Amino acid sequence: MKRAFFGRNGWGRGGRGTGGGQADGCRACWDGCSLDALAPGTTCRIRRLMGCGPVRQRLLDLGIRPEREVTVVRAAPLLDPIELRVGDSFIVIRRREAAQIEVEDV
């Protein structure tokens, strides 16, 4: 049976458990990398949102949607929060929220 595009396992293609995960010291974007593991200055494309409930809705309301390009502008000295550039907007989100955003190379 096919998974729905708007399934409960995340927004976008596939669902949870399709492989991937984070490598230690992920500096560049690779298949299955989450947004919180990227270094400042990295540009990538959002693949899917894995969150649910109000956190996911907040990310969607901020314009963080699949197929959008995002640039990590900077990270706070203690790693939380991180600043993103989404289109013409600059958005600051927590690392735990960024961990729920799967990204891929542009």
C-alpha atoms as one frame of an Amber mdcrd trajectory, in Angstrom:
protein
   0.000   0.000   0.000   1.318   3.470  -0.895   1.892   6.087   1.750  -0.024
   9.303   1.437   1.817  12.486   0.602   0.338  14.122   3.707   0.660  11.061
   5.961   1.027  11.048   9.692   4.664  10.031   9.262   5.720  13.399   7.912
   5.157  15.864   5.143   6.615  14.882   1.787   7.871  11.765   0.122   8.243
   8.554   2.080   7.789   8.341   5.789   9.704   7.618   8.934  12.145   4.795
   8.802  13.152   5.257   5.160  16.803   5.167   6.081  19.306   7.880   6.797
  19.973   9.374  10.160  22.723  11.749  11.099  26.405  11.202  10.740  28.742
  12.571  13.370  30.051  15.949  12.324  27.734  16.331   9.334  29.102  19.517
   7.770  27.525  19.223   4.346  24.089  18.104   3.412  23.626  14.436   2.494
  20.591  12.303   1.865  18.779  11.950   5.180  20.528  14.840   6.952  18.525
  17.026   9.298  18.705  20.801   9.350  20.230  21.025  12.838  23.415  19.232
  11.712  24.375  21.760   9.025  27.118  24.338   9.342  26.389  28.063   8.879
  26.503  29.134   5.245  25.096  25.846   3.939  22.222  26.004   1.461  19.912
  23.029   1.096  16.391  22.047   0.047  13.768  20.869   2.523  12.811  17.293
   1.829  10.139  16.693   4.485   8.944  17.655   7.951   8.902  14.791  10.416
   7.229  16.610  13.308   3.601  16.527  14.277   1.097  18.700  16.080   1.579
  22.381  16.894   5.349  22.393  16.243   4.857  21.132  12.700   2.050  23.622
  12.095   4.258  26.464  13.342   7.030  25.468  10.920   4.536  25.356   8.046
   3.156  28.766   9.047   6.688  30.202   9.033   7.096  29.065   5.407   9.243
  26.008   6.040   7.752  23.646   3.467   9.065  20.798   1.281  10.956  21.804
  -1.862  11.885  25.256  -0.441  15.527  26.284  -0.337  16.929  27.214   3.069
  20.262  28.754   4.046  21.680  28.350   7.550  22.811  31.894   8.368  24.320
  31.402  11.815  24.096  29.445  15.039  24.163  30.838  18.562  27.379  30.303
  20.548  25.794  27.561  22.644  24.252  26.012  19.495  20.664  26.992  20.236
  18.853  28.617  18.393  19.830  28.759  14.691  18.961  31.438  12.146  17.653
  30.417   8.723  16.999  32.312   5.539  13.840  31.055   3.828  13.131  33.057
   0.683  13.296  36.729   1.715  12.635  36.006   5.410  15.005  35.325   8.278
  13.659  32.820  10.809  15.086  31.687  14.142  14.143  28.214  15.376  15.256
  25.853  18.136  17.632  22.996  17.384  15.066  20.394  18.412  12.657  21.869
  15.840  15.408  21.924  13.191  16.105  18.264  13.923  12.605  17.448  12.627
  13.372  18.940   9.184  15.001  16.548   6.726  17.019  18.260   3.999  18.955
  17.382   0.818  21.586  19.029  -1.391  20.498  21.767  -3.743
